[in-house]
């Protein structure tokens, strides 16, 4: 029997050292590799110095072009059984071509997080208004979910929003969180102890607006009070793609340091006592907290930051939305070894009970391989309508651009 073929179309070439989205994508690639799939990873984006190196993994890399019929020829030749789109924008660009050339291929959308939820919360935060989910972004994103056969959702809160607010049939959604290695007793023995750690840390990709906003909150509303309570303690800010507006916040006198990119996020977080993340808006599940738990670093965050991560378990530190209380409690946790160790243990439970790859990997592969595509699609008549040529404005825009480029 021939190996099963999957085509993954990336919005970008994954950068696991830059963002949680990059880490998520590599976890999916590894999962399909472990289950014997032949993987082709394609993207129209340019590579960076930090793009993941697929050499030696068996993954075939393919550069593709946007709005170009060469993609159709490539697709027809490859003839994959599964096509996975990295975020809804990629499905908009290539989904109709996949439907045209490989109508029997299972189409999977990896949402990463709900973009419409993140943007609605950002707008609400900026304008101090109620969260309005029913935006143009939502219309595009939900249409993409409906056109695909299965959408991977990383957060239980987002599953609920899609089913209860947007009325998506649950059979079209699949909850697949980060797929983590369990934290063993051996790993815990190697963690840096409380006494040998120092300072606070924040980490995040600065191209991601919630991270930039969080650093501004730290600079203006958290750190001025917190550093007075803990003289001699530093706040170290790490993150990829720091622009001049980020770098200029560095202030030695305030002990507020912009450190730039961390080549190994977990190693960097492991040296510090507490991860501070007063996140004001966002969506999905935050990779920075997964990294912190993996190395025994407690965190202090908001309810938006911790959303959907702990289930019924206790948090790996503190959750506080009031910024004055946030400062008080962060200072207390920094100095209280007993509370700190309890927080550390909570993180172990969260990883092992809620994110262990062993809980999710086999079930997901079984779902993918056993799905009756004909029956599944018949149950999704709205998706059939959206895939019908009369409503595919993105298809005709793409064809128009393609024709224009040939002139």
N, C-alpha and C positions, 0 to 999 in steps of 0.2 A: 504494500500500500504506500502511495506517495505521502510524503510529509504534508501536514496541513499548512497552508500558506496564509499569513496575515500581513496586510499592508497597514502600517501606521503612518498617518499623515500629520506631521508636526507643524504647529504654528511657528515654532522655532526649533533649532537643534537643542535638545535638553541640556541644561546647565545645573546639575545637582548641587554644585557648590555655590550657586547663586540664588536659588529659590526652591521652595517646597514643591512648586509645580514641576521642576526638573527632577526632583527626587521621586515624586509620584510616577512620572513617566518611566523612569528607569526601573522602578519596582514592577510596573506592568510589563515592561520588556522582559525582565528576568522571569516573571511568572510564566509568560508564554514560552520562553526558551526552555524552562524546566519541564514544560509539558510537551516538548518535542515539536514545536512549531518552527517553520521557516519564516523568519521575520525580515521584511523590507521596511526600512524607516526612510520616509521621503519628506522633504521640506523645500519650500521655495525661499526660505530665509538664508541669509549668509551665516556662515559659521563664525564663532568668536574663539578667542584663545581658551575660553572656559567651557566650550562645548564638550559633551561627553565623548570619550574615545571608545568607539564600538569595535575597534580592531581586536581580533582574537576572540570575539564573542560569537561569531557566526552571523551576526546581523549584517544585512546588505544595506549600504547607504545609497540613496538615490536623490540627486538634485532634480527638482521639477520646476516648471514654470507656471506662474499664475495666468489664467485667461489664455490658455494655449492648447491647441488640439494635440500637441505632442504628448500631453498627459493621457489623453484617451488611448493613444497607441501603446504607451507604456502599460496602461492598465489592462488593456485587452491581452497583451502579451504575457503579463504576470498572472492574470486570472486568479486572484486570491479568493479564498473562501470567506475571509473576514476582512473588513476594512474598519479601522479604528480612527476616528477623527479627534484630534487634540483641540478641544474647545469648539464652541458653536460657530465661530467665524470661519473655521476651516471647513466645517460641514457645508456652510453656505457657499463657499468657493468651489468645492470639489464634489459635493454630494450628488448633484444632478448628473455629473459625468460618470460617477460610480454606478448610479442607478441605470444609466444608459448602456454602459459597457459590461457591467457585472450585476445584472438584476437579481441574481440568486445569492449574492454575497451578503452575509450578515453585516449590517451596518451598526457600529457601536459608537456612541458619543461619550467621550470622557469630558465631563463638564468642568473638571478641576474644582471650581466652586460656582455657585449661581451668580453670574455677572450682574444680572438684573437686581439681585438682592444687595450685592455690594454697592452698586452705583446708586440705588434708592436710599440706602443708609448714608452714603456719603453726601448726597444732596440734602437729606434730612438734617444731618449734622451741620452742614455749611449754612443752611437757610433757617435752621431751628424750626422745622415744620414736621408734620407727621410723615411717617414712611409711606410712600406711594409706590407700590410694586408694579402697577399697571402702566409701564413706560413703553416706549418704542423698543428699547433694548429687550424688555420682557417679551414683547411680541415676536421679535426675531429669535430669541433664545428658546422660547416655548415651541415655536414653529419647528426649530431644529430638532428638539426633543421628539416631537410628533413625527417628523420625517424619518427618524432613525428607528431601528428595531429595539435597541436597548440603550439606556443612558446610565452611565456610572455616576453615582452620587456619593460624595465623600462625607456628608453630614446628615445625621438623622433629622435635624431641624429642617434641612432643605428637602428631605424626603417628604416631611409633613407638609411643608409649604406647597410643594408640587402637587401632592394628592388632594389636600384640603382647600387650598386657595385657587390653584390653577386647574384642578379637576383632572389631572393626568391619571390614567389607569395605572395602578401600582405594578401591573405585570410588565410595564414598559420601563420600569426603573429598577436599578440594582444597587443596593447599598454596599459599597466597597471602600472602606476607609484605608488609611495608610497600612501597608503590610510590613510589620516590623518584626525583627528578631526578638524573642523573649529575653528578658533580663534575668540572667542566671546568678546563682550565689557567687560563682567565680568572678563574674563581672563586677558585682557589688564590692567584693574584696579589693578590687583594683581601683575603686573610686578614690579620688582625692578627699581626705577627711576634712571636716569642718574647720579644724584649726589651721590647716594649710591653705585654705582658700581666702581670697580677699576680693572686695569690691563688688559693685553691681555691674550687670551687663545687659545690653539690648542688642539684638541682631535682626537684620531684615534687608531684603532687596529694596533699594531706594526708588526703583522704577515703579514700585507698588505704592499707590497713594496712601493706604492705611498706615504703612510703615513710616513714611515721611511725616504724616500727621502725628503719629505717636512720638517721634523724636521731638517735634515741636512742643508737645504737651510735657514731655520729660524736661526739656530745656526751660520752659517758662513757668510751669505750674507744679512740677514735682520736685525737681532737683534743688531749687533755691531753698526750700524748707528742709528737705531731707539731708542735705549736706551739713546744715547747721546742727542737726541732731547727731550726726556721725562725722565729726571732724577727722580729716585724714583719709577718708574713704573716697574712692574714685567711682565715676560712672563711665564705663567704656562702651562706646557705640560702634558696632561692627555692621558692615553691609556692603553688598556689591553695588556698583554703579552710583557711587556718591558724587553728586554734582557740586559745583562751587557753593550753591546755597546751603548744602549740607556741611561741607568742609569748613565754612566760615563760622559755624557754631562752636568749633573747637575752642576751648578756653582753659588754659593751664591753671590760672588763678582760681577758677571755679571747680577745678578737678573734673571737668566735663570734656571727655576726649573722644574725638572722631578718629577711629582706628582704621577705617577702610575695610576692604574685603578680608574675610576670614577664610583661609584656604581649607581649613577643616573646622566646620561649625561646631561639631561636638567637642573636639579637643579644646577649642577656644572657650566654649561655655563651661566646660568641666573645671576650669581654673578658678571660676568666680563663685561667689557665695549665693547670689540670687539673680535670677533673670527678672528684670522690671519691664512690664509691657502694658501700660495703661491705654490699650487699644480702644478707640472711640467708635469705629465702624469697620465693617468688613464682612466676609462670608466664608463659608467652607470651614476647614479645620487648619489650625496654625502649626506649621511644621516646626517652628522655633520651640514650641512647648514639648513636642515629641523628642526633639534633640536634647532638650534640657532634662527630661525624664530619663532618657537613655544614659545620661552621665551623672544622675543623682543631684541635679541642680534644681532646687525649689524655685517657684516663680510667683510673682505677685502681678495679677492682671485684673481686667474688668469682666463683667458677665458676657460682653460681646467677644472678648478675647478667648474665654474658656468655653464658649458656646459649643454644645454638642460633643464635648471631648470626654467628660468624666462619667456620663450616665448617672447612675445612682451612687457612685463612689465619691469619696472625699477628694478634694483638689490637692494637687502637688504644690501646696503653698496657700495663697490667699486670693480670694476674689472680692474686689471692692470697687464700687462705682463712684463713691464720693471721694474726690481727690484729696481732701484734707485727711480723711480716715485712711486713704491709701498710703499717704506719707507716714502716718503714725504706725500703722500695722507693718509696713515694710521695715521700718527702723526696729521694731520689736522682734520681728522674725530674724533680722540680720544678727541680733545679739543673743537670741534664745536657742541654744544648741538642741535642747529637747524638742522644741516645736519644729525646728529645722529638720531633725532626723525623722520626725513623724511625717512631715511633708514629703521627704525623700521616699519613705516607704509607700506613701499614697501614690507616688508617681510610678513605682514598680508595679503596683496593682493595676493601675490604669493601662499601662503598656501591655502587661501580660494577659489581662482579662478582656481588653477592648480593642487592641491593635495587633495582636499576635497573628502573623501571616497564616499560621496553622489553623486558625479559626475560620478563615475566609477563602483561602486559595482553592481548595478542592471543590468547594461548592460553586464558586464562580465558573471554573473551567467546566464543570458538569452542566451548568446552566447553558453556557455557550454551545457546548457540543450536543446537547440533547434538545435544543429548542426546535419545535416544529414551526418552521418559518412561514409556511403557507397559512396555517391556522392562526398563528400569531399576528400576521399582517391583516388577515380578514377581520380580526377583532379590533383593528386600529383603522377604522374607516376615515377618520379625520386625517390621519397620516397619508392615506391613499389620495385624498383630495389635495393635500399640500404637495404631494409628489407629482400630481397631474400637471401637464405642461402649461395649462392655462394660468396657473398661479405662480409659476417659477420666474419671478422678475429677476432674481439673481442670475439665473441661467441666461436670460436674454441680454442682461447687462454685460455678462462675461463674453458672450458671443459678439456683442457690439464692440467691446474693447479689443477683442481678438481681431476682428475685421479692420478696425481702425489702425491697429499696430502693423498690419500688413501693407498699409498704403505706402 
